[in-house]
């Protein structure tokens, strides 16, 4: 696997640790006046074969310091369980991060605020570096913001249930697991989700 020797000799481990420290101490969004809650949330080793990329952490994730540890996270890991992944093992072995690393705060209506394009631009160099250092074989973008970042503008109906190949790695999108996501309530959407989970259940990812 590409980058395997670098990870094993510790070069990428050291560089990833340095990057994570940089993310923890980043205040670019706060200095720009964006109403975020500064605390970068991510987890996982440099040896991960799979990288999950969400939109942004939520309030529960900030409290616990652990990505996808709120209600949406419970739903996400219930999906991954259907694909054959155990949560404790997945968290230990795989890398979990987000487009923006800090909690953007509550939105004007139900749910958390979606990070603006300007906020995402400030944070995306961190994500690019995470991908460069971890070099995952599979990326799982979760939700529309993450899907559009990796695959460009497309409807969820077209993205979910498919496997894409880009820059030498596979991409299997999942919908946002928030209870506020009305897309999940449609029978067609449920079928597409099951198709995506079937792709993830492939033995090569286990």
Secondary structure, DSSP 8 states (H G I E B T S, - for coil): -TTHHHHHTTHHHHHHHHHHHHHHT--HHHHTT---B-----B--TT-SEEEEES---HHHHHHT-TT-SHHHHHHHHHHHHTT--HHHHHHHSEEEESSSSB--B-SSSSB----HHHHHHHHHHHHHHHHHH--SEEEEBSHHHHHHHH-S--HHHHTT--EEETTEEE--B----TT-GGGGSHHHHHHHHHHHHHHT-GGG-
